[in-house]
Amino acid sequence: MSKLYQHIALQVELDSKKYELVNELARRLSEELEHVTDGMWGDYSFAGEWAIGAYCKAMSFSPVTDDSYPLIENCIALLGLCADIGFECPIVMVNAKSFLETEELEELFEQAFFLDSKLLLLESWKDSRVLTREEKTIVDLHFLVE
């Protein structure tokens, strides 16, 4: 997630109007929170300088996913996150074909292709379905490739 926060901070910094607005809102939030402590015995203030990445982390900024969402939507959200942060390693899914329907697999492959993501599905069983954009390699018990 830290790479996502860095990416968001960079995007804000590249847009001067957005940068000014976000910093003004952060300043106002800090001031309002410090005013809450006016009637307290101690003196309180924020120790460090405000940072977008720290704010995103503190507020648990993350891709929109949920246990109630279909698995395919959460998989596509992961692909989107990886594309946004420039993650170039292959994404490995184990036994995904046991959980996804043919149409969902086709959608997953299309998204991976569109986002230029490397996707590797490892299955423990031989699948006879022929899917678009899929290349199959079968490795048997003795690591012989078919």
C-alpha positions in Angstrom: 0.0 0.0 0.0 2.9 2.3 0.6 3.6 2.4 -3.2 0.0 3.4 -3.7 0.4 6.2 -1.2 3.6 7.4 -2.9 1.8 7.4 -6.3 -1.1 9.4 -4.9 1.2 11.9 -3.3 3.1 12.3 -6.6 -0.1 12.8 -8.5 -1.2 15.6 -6.1 2.2 17.3 -6.3 2.0 17.3 -10.1 -1.3 19.3 -10.0 -0.6 22.7 -8.4 -4.3 23.5 -7.8 -4.9 20.1 -6.3 -1.8 20.5 -4.2 -2.8 23.9 -2.8 -6.4 22.7 -2.1 -5.2 19.5 -0.2 -2.7 21.4 1.8 -5.2 24.1 2.7 -7.7 21.4 3.9 -5.0 19.7 5.9 -4.1 23.0 7.6 -7.7 23.7 8.4 -8.2 20.2 9.8 -5.1 20.5 12.0 -6.3 23.9 13.3 -9.7 22.6 14.1 -8.4 19.6 15.9 -6.0 21.8 17.9 -8.9 24.1 18.8 -10.7 21.1 20.4 -8.0 21.0 23.0 -8.4 24.7 24.0 -10.3 23.8 27.2 -7.9 21.1 28.3 -5.1 21.4 30.8 -2.3 20.3 28.5 -1.0 21.9 25.3 -1.4 19.7 22.2 -0.4 20.0 18.6 0.7 17.8 15.7 4.4 16.8 16.0 5.3 16.5 12.4 4.6 18.1 9.1 1.5 16.8 7.3 2.0 14.3 4.6 -0.4 12.8 2.1 1.0 9.3 2.4 0.8 9.3 6.2 -2.8 10.6 6.0 -3.8 7.9 3.5 -2.2 5.2 5.7 -3.9 6.6 8.9 -7.3 6.7 7.2 -6.8 3.2 5.7 -7.1 4.4 2.1 -7.2 1.3 -0.1 -8.9 -0.3 -3.1 -12.6 -0.8 -2.8 -13.1 -4.4 -2.1 -15.4 -6.4 0.2 -16.2 -9.9 1.2 -19.7 -9.5 -0.2 -18.3 -8.6 -3.6 -17.9 -11.4 -6.2 -14.4 -12.8 -6.2 -13.8 -11.7 -9.8 -14.4 -8.0 -8.7 -11.8 -8.3 -6.0 -9.3 -10.0 -8.4 -9.8 -7.2 -10.9 -9.3 -4.6 -8.1 -6.0 -6.3 -7.3 -4.9 -6.1 -11.0 -5.9 -2.4 -11.0 -3.8 -1.7 -7.9 -0.8 -3.5 -9.3 -1.1 -1.5 -12.6 -1.4 1.8 -10.7 1.7 1.3 -8.6 3.8 -0.1 -11.5 4.1 -3.6 -10.0 5.8 -5.6 -12.7 6.2 -9.0 -11.1 3.8 -11.8 -12.2 0.7 -12.1 -10.1 0.3 -15.8 -9.2 -3.1 -17.3 -8.4 -3.4 -20.9 -7.1 -6.5 -22.9 -8.1 -8.3 -19.9 -9.3 -10.1 -22.0 -11.9 -11.8 -23.8 -9.1 -13.5 -20.6 -7.9 -14.1 -18.7 -11.1 -16.6 -19.4 -13.9 -15.5 -19.5 -17.5 -16.9 -16.0 -18.2 -15.1 -14.7 -15.1 -11.8 -16.2 -16.2 -12.2 -14.6 -19.6 -12.9 -11.2 -17.9 -9.8 -11.7 -15.7 -7.6 -12.5 -18.6 -8.9 -9.5 -20.6 -8.3 -7.2 -17.7 -4.8 -8.6 -17.2 -4.1 -8.2 -21.0 -5.5 -4.6 -21.0 -3.5 -3.6 -17.9 -0.4 -5.4 -19.3 -0.2 -7.5 -16.1 1.6 -10.8 -16.0 -0.8 -13.4 -14.6 0.1 -17.0 -13.8 -2.5 -19.5 -12.7 -1.3 -22.6 -11.0 -3.9 -25.4 -11.0 -3.7 -28.8 -9.3 -5.9 -30.4 -12.0 -6.1 -30.6 -15.8 -8.6 -28.1 -17.2 -10.0 -29.0 -20.6 -11.5 -25.5 -21.2 -10.0 -23.4 -24.0 -9.9 -19.8 -23.0 -9.0 -16.7 -25.0 -5.5 -15.3 -24.2 -4.6 -18.4 -22.2 -1.5 -20.4 -22.8 -1.3 -23.7 -21.0 1.7 -25.7 -19.9 1.2 -29.0 -18.1 3.9 -30.2 -15.8 3.4 -33.8 -14.6 4.6 -35.5 -11.4 8.1 -35.9 -12.7 8.3 -32.3 -14.0 8.0 -33.3 -17.6 6.4 -30.6 -19.7 3.6 -31.5 -22.1 
